[in-house]
Amino acid sequence: MMRLILYSKPGCHLCEGLQEKLEQIESLKFQLEVRDITERNDWFEAYQYEVPVLFKVQPQPINSAGEAAFSAEELLPRPSPRCSVAQLEQMLQKYLQIDPSQ
């Protein structure tokens, strides 16, 4: 299953709005992980002026231990704060394409 990582910070209305919209999407299967950039200095330094920042993490084939490994984080374009849930869903459909050979 695809994972999405949302870097956000407390009190950020743009972050909260994007998280709410992502949680309303039902037709796409993904796990949403929300990371508070104030919890780690490296996240804060990287994203303090950029939040919300959304990444996808592609699952890889099952490894020898029977676990799915994940590839590196891939930055997704920032959706407009004014986009609807349907528009966000459409954008994600474009960027969350899984390789049919997997």
N, C-alpha and C positions, 0 to 999 in steps of 0.2 A: 504494500500500500504506500502511496505517495505521502511524504511528510512535507508540511509547510512550517516554516519558522518565522514568526512575527517578532521582530525586535521592537520594543515599545518602552515607554516610561510612564510612571504614575502621573496622572493629571493631564495627560496628552489626549485632547479630544479627538484628534485625527486618528490616533492609535486605537482608542476605544471604539470609534465609529467603524474602522476597518475590521476590528475583531468581531464586532456585532454582526457585520455583514457576512464575514467568513463563516461564522457559526450558523447562519441562516441557510447556507447552501446545502441542499440535501441531495442533489442529483450527482454530485462528484464525490468520490470516495478519497478522503485524505485525512491525515492526522494533523491537527493544529497544535503546535507548541508555541507558547507565548514566552518570550524571554525579556525580563525586565533589565534594561541596560544599566540600571543603577546598582545591580548586584555584582557586576564585574567591571574592573577598570578597563580591560581591553574592549569590552562591548561599549562602554561609555565613551571612550576615546574615539572609537570607530563611528558611532552612530548618534552622538549627542545632538548634532544639528540636522540629522537626516530622518529621524523616526517619523512615521512608521516605515520600517524596512521589511520587505517580505522576500524570503528565500524558499526555493524548493529543494528537496533532497530526494534524489532518485533511489529507490531500492535496487539492490544488485541481486544476482542469483544467490541462492542458498549456499552457504559455505560448508566446509567439512564438519563443522560443529552443529550443523542443522539450523543455523541462524541466518537471517537475511542481513547482509552488510549494506551500508549506505554510502553513496558517493559524496563528494564534496558539495557544499552549499552553492546553489546557483541563484544569483540575484534576479528577481522578477521586476518588471517595470512597475513603477508606483501608480496605482489606480487613482483617479481623481477622487477627492473627498465627496464630490457630488454624484458619483456614479451610483446607480441603483444596485441592488443585490443581483438582479438579472444581468446587468452589464458586467459586474465583477465576475459572475459565473461564466459569462461568455469569454472574458479575458483569460480566466484560468483554464477553460477548456482548450484554448489555443496553446498555452504554455505548459500545461501538465500532460501533454501527449506522452504516452509510454510507448517505447519501442515495441512493435508487434512481435518481434523475435524473442522477447523476454517472457 
